[in-house]
Amino acid sequence: MKAIRGATTILKDSGDEIKAGVKELLEKIKTVNNLSDENIICIMFSNTSDIRSYYPAKAAREAGFFNCALFSSLEPEIDGALKLCIRVMVLAEIDNEPKQVYLNGAENLRKDISKRLNIAIDGPAGSGKSTVSKIIAAKLNLLYLDTGAMYRACALACIRSNVDCSNEEKVKNILKDVEIDVKYDAVRNVGGAQITYLNGEDVSDKIRTPEISMQASIVSAHEFVRVKMVEIQRRIAANNSCVLDGRDIGTNVLPDADFKFYLNASDKVRAERRTAENRAKGINQPFDEVLDEIKRRDKQDKTRKIAPLIKAENAIEVDTGSMNADEVASYILMLIQKGI
């Protein structure tokens, strides 16, 4: 059994308005969640104190929802609360993830699901961007777009063709005919994480090596590469609510993102994290070597001419040095909810 939540607002406190609002809300919930009458166990309403002329539960029964238990309750008066609002929780026997429905003025209660929402998370290597972004995407049921993976795929294409990633002209010649694509597989990836394709080949695992990491930083400095990848990233973000992480999301890729965060930590902390990540993947790279790579990667990213790594003026900086990924994600989710 799962709970499906929803809400709507009406124009005035009248029986006709309540009946119409309740019918529209329940039918929408039923449609988007592919519910049958047999699936629905219970429907529980609550409404703001300015709605008194008709019980929403009675309106639901008259709308044809009479094969389940129905309840209505009156909410206490709260200063600043949304006016003329009817909320509902439908308990149903379903296997799929429930889809919440917020209509009319109630859309403002949950902008994270009622409108396209883009969240930009930037920061240097090892700051926790990818892990935190995946958690946030899963919590908010948004797509997660790992922009770094796209540059890693570019680097892999160059390496496979024995092209020096620092040679802009040769890189351009190789990549002009290369197809980089990302797709989402809900079965393989929890929280909307992506599968990265290079010329139709799934390279999601092949691009996660220290060598690819360094070469991705080099290849991403070329204007042609960034223009090509940013075009793909913007197209995905324009059509989906998603979380994007990288180094120039808030400053270049999505300067108008709804929320911007900049994660940071000392180079030592970031090197410790990256060393642990490598070991978990079976890569036994010495800490000092990882630390040196982190420092070189920082310098490359911050000094490149095209879209360097900088904190956007309106981004919220989060020091992740003393927090684990779940704690960072919880903090950011709290800030997002406040902003919504």
C-alpha positions in Angstrom: 0.0 0.0 0.0 1.3 3.4 -0.9 0.2 7.0 -0.2 -0.6 9.4 -3.1 -0.8 13.0 -2.0 -2.5 15.9 -3.8 -4.1 19.3 -3.3 -6.1 21.9 -5.2 -7.7 25.3 -4.5 -11.1 26.6 -5.3 -12.4 30.1 -6.1 -15.0 30.4 -3.4 -16.5 28.4 -0.5 -19.5 26.9 -2.3 -20.9 23.4 -2.8 -20.5 23.6 -6.6 -16.8 24.8 -6.4 -16.0 22.0 -3.9 -17.6 19.3 -5.9 -15.9 20.4 -9.1 -12.5 20.8 -7.4 -12.6 17.4 -5.6 -13.7 15.6 -8.8 -11.0 17.2 -10.9 -8.3 16.4 -8.3 -9.3 12.8 -7.7 -9.8 12.0 -11.4 -6.3 13.4 -12.2 -4.7 11.3 -9.4 -6.5 8.3 -10.7 -5.4 8.9 -14.3 -1.7 9.7 -13.7 -1.3 6.7 -11.3 -3.3 4.3 -13.5 -5.6 3.5 -10.6 -8.7 1.3 -10.8 -11.6 1.5 -8.2 -10.3 -1.7 -6.7 -6.8 -0.3 -6.1 -8.1 2.5 -3.9 -8.4 1.6 -0.2 -9.0 5.0 1.4 -9.3 8.7 0.6 -8.6 11.2 3.4 -9.3 14.9 2.9 -8.4 18.0 4.9 -9.4 21.5 4.0 -8.5 25.0 5.2 -10.8 26.6 7.8 -12.3 28.9 5.2 -14.0 26.0 3.4 -17.2 25.0 5.4 -20.1 24.8 3.0 -19.6 21.2 1.8 -17.6 18.1 2.9 -15.0 17.1 0.4 -15.6 13.4 1.3 -19.2 13.8 0.4 -18.2 15.5 -2.9 -15.9 12.5 -3.6 -18.7 10.0 -3.1 -21.0 12.0 -5.4 -18.1 12.0 -8.0 -18.2 8.2 -8.1 -15.6 7.3 -5.5 -17.8 5.2 -3.2 -16.0 1.9 -3.2 -13.5 3.0 -0.5 -13.4 4.6 2.9 -13.8 8.4 2.8 -12.8 10.9 5.5 -12.8 14.7 5.9 -11.2 16.9 8.5 -10.9 20.6 9.0 -7.5 22.2 9.4 -6.7 24.7 12.1 -6.4 28.4 11.2 -2.8 29.2 10.3 -1.6 32.7 9.5 -0.2 32.9 6.0 -1.6 29.5 5.0 -2.9 29.0 1.4 -6.5 30.0 1.2 -9.4 27.8 0.0 -7.2 24.7 -0.2 -8.3 21.1 -0.2 -5.7 18.5 0.4 -6.0 14.7 -0.1 -4.1 11.5 0.7 -5.2 8.4 -1.3 -4.1 5.1 0.0 -3.9 2.6 -2.8 -2.5 -0.9 -3.6 0.0 -0.1 -6.4 3.5 -1.3 -7.3 4.8 1.7 -9.1 6.1 4.9 -7.5 3.1 7.2 -6.6 2.8 10.4 -8.6 1.6 13.3 -6.6 -0.9 15.8 -8.1 -1.1 19.6 -7.2 -3.5 21.7 -9.1 -4.4 25.4 -9.4 -3.1 27.6 -6.6 -1.9 24.4 -4.8 0.9 24.1 -7.4 2.8 26.6 -5.3 2.9 24.1 -2.4 5.1 21.7 -4.5 6.9 23.5 -7.2 9.4 20.7 -7.2 6.8 18.4 -8.9 4.4 20.9 -10.5 6.8 22.8 -12.6 10.1 22.3 -14.4 12.8 22.6 -11.7 16.6 22.8 -12.4 19.1 22.5 -9.6 22.8 23.4 -10.3 25.5 21.9 -8.1 29.1 23.0 -8.8 32.4 22.4 -7.1 35.9 21.0 -7.5 36.8 17.4 -7.9 36.1 15.2 -4.8 33.7 17.8 -3.2 30.9 15.3 -3.2 28.9 16.8 -6.1 27.9 13.6 -7.9 27.0 11.6 -4.8 25.0 14.5 -3.3 23.3 15.2 -6.6 22.1 11.6 -7.0 20.6 11.7 -3.5 18.8 14.9 -4.1 17.5 13.7 -7.5 16.2 10.5 -5.9 14.6 12.4 -3.0 12.8 14.9 -5.3 12.2 12.3 -8.0 14.1 14.3 -10.6 16.5 13.3 -13.3 20.2 13.4 -12.5 22.5 14.7 -15.2 26.1 14.0 -14.6 27.7 16.5 -17.0 31.2 15.4 -16.1 30.5 12.0 -17.5 29.9 13.6 -20.9 33.3 15.2 -20.9 34.8 11.9 -19.7 33.2 10.2 -22.8 34.9 12.9 -25.0 38.2 12.1 -23.4 37.7 8.4 -23.9 37.0 9.0 -27.6 40.3 10.9 -27.9 42.3 8.3 -26.0 40.9 5.5 -28.2 42.0 7.4 -31.3 45.5 8.1 -29.8 44.8 11.8 -29.9 46.5 14.2 -27.4 43.6 15.8 -25.4 45.5 19.1 -25.2 45.7 19.4 -29.0 42.5 21.4 -29.8 42.5 20.9 -33.5 42.9 17.1 -33.4 40.3 16.9 -30.6 37.9 18.9 -32.8 38.5 16.6 -35.8 37.8 13.5 -33.7 34.8 14.8 -31.8 33.0 16.4 -34.7 31.8 13.0 -35.9 31.5 11.5 -32.4 28.0 10.9 -30.9 27.7 11.5 -27.1 24.3 10.6 -25.6 22.8 10.1 -22.2 19.7 8.0 -21.4 17.9 7.1 -18.2 17.2 3.5 -17.1 15.0 3.3 -14.0 15.8 -0.4 -13.6 19.6 0.0 -13.6 19.8 3.4 -12.0 18.0 4.5 -8.9 17.1 8.2 -8.7 17.3 8.9 -12.4 21.0 8.5 -12.8 22.2 8.3 -16.4 23.8 5.8 -18.7 26.5 7.5 -20.9 26.9 6.4 -24.5 29.8 6.9 -26.9 28.8 6.1 -30.5 26.0 3.9 -29.2 28.3 2.0 -26.7 27.5 2.1 -23.0 30.8 3.5 -21.5 29.4 4.4 -18.1 31.9 2.2 -16.3 34.8 2.7 -18.7 35.0 6.4 -18.0 35.6 6.1 -14.3 39.4 5.9 -14.1 42.0 8.4 -12.8 43.4 8.7 -16.4 40.0 9.6 -17.9 39.4 12.0 -15.0 42.6 14.0 -15.8 42.1 13.9 -19.5 38.5 15.0 -19.2 39.7 18.2 -17.4 42.0 18.9 -20.3 39.5 18.1 -23.1 36.8 20.2 -21.4 38.9 23.3 -21.7 38.4 23.4 -25.5 35.7 25.7 -26.7 34.4 23.4 -29.3 33.9 20.6 -26.8 32.1 22.8 -24.3 29.8 24.2 -26.9 28.8 20.7 -28.1 28.3 19.3 -24.5 26.5 22.4 -23.2 24.0 22.3 -26.1 23.1 18.7 -25.1 22.9 19.6 -21.4 20.6 22.7 -21.9 18.3 20.7 -24.2 17.8 18.0 -21.5 17.3 20.7 -18.8 14.8 22.6 -20.9 12.6 19.5 -21.2 13.0 17.9 -17.8 13.2 18.8 -14.1 16.7 17.7 -13.2 19.7 18.1 -11.0 22.9 18.9 -12.9 26.4 18.8 -11.3 29.7 20.0 -12.8 32.0 23.0 -12.6 30.2 25.7 -14.6 26.5 24.7 -14.3 25.4 27.8 -12.4 27.7 30.2 -14.2 27.5 29.0 -17.8 25.3 26.0 -18.5 22.2 27.1 -16.6 22.7 30.7 -15.3 19.0 30.9 -14.6 18.7 27.6 -12.6 16.1 27.7 -9.9 18.7 26.8 -7.2 22.5 27.0 -7.3 24.9 25.4 -4.8 28.7 25.3 -4.7 30.2 22.4 -2.8 33.7 22.7 -1.4 36.2 21.0 0.9 39.9 21.1 1.6 42.1 19.4 -1.0 43.3 16.9 1.6 39.7 15.9 2.5 38.8 15.6 -1.2 41.9 13.5 -1.9 41.0 11.1 1.0 37.5 10.7 -0.5 38.8 10.0 -3.9 41.3 7.5 -2.6 38.5 5.7 -0.8 36.4 5.7 -4.0 39.2 4.3 -6.1 39.9 1.5 -3.6 36.2 0.6 -3.7 36.6 0.3 -7.5 39.8 -1.8 -7.1 42.1 1.1 -8.0 45.0 1.1 -5.5 46.4 4.6 -6.2 48.6 6.1 -3.4 47.1 9.0 -1.4 50.0 11.4 -2.3 49.4 10.7 -6.0 45.7 11.3 -5.7 46.3 14.6 -3.7 48.7 15.8 -6.5 46.1 15.0 -9.1 43.4 16.9 -7.1 45.6 19.9 -7.0 46.5 19.8 -10.7 42.9 19.2 -11.6 41.9 22.3 -9.5 44.4 24.4 -11.2 43.3 23.3 -14.7 39.7 23.8 -13.9 40.1 27.2 -12.3 42.5 28.7 -14.9 41.0 27.5 -18.2 39.8 30.3 -20.4 36.5 28.8 -21.3 33.9 28.6 -18.4 36.4 28.1 -15.6 35.4 26.7 -12.2 34.1 29.6 -10.1 31.3 30.0 -7.6 28.3 31.7 -9.2 27.4 35.0 -7.4 24.0 33.8 -6.3 25.1 30.2 -5.4 25.0 29.0 -1.8 28.4 27.6 -0.8 28.4 24.5 1.3 31.5 23.2 3.1 31.3 19.4 2.9 34.5 18.7 4.8 32.8 17.9 8.1 29.6 16.3 6.7 28.8 13.0 4.9 26.9 12.9 1.7 23.5 12.3 3.3 24.0 15.2 5.7 25.0 17.6 2.8 22.0 16.4 0.8 19.6 16.9 3.7 20.9 20.4 4.3 20.5 21.3 0.6 17.0 19.8 0.5 16.0 21.9 3.5 17.2 25.1 1.7 15.4 24.0 -1.5 12.1 23.4 0.4 12.4 26.8 2.1 13.0 28.4 -1.4 10.0 26.6 -2.9 
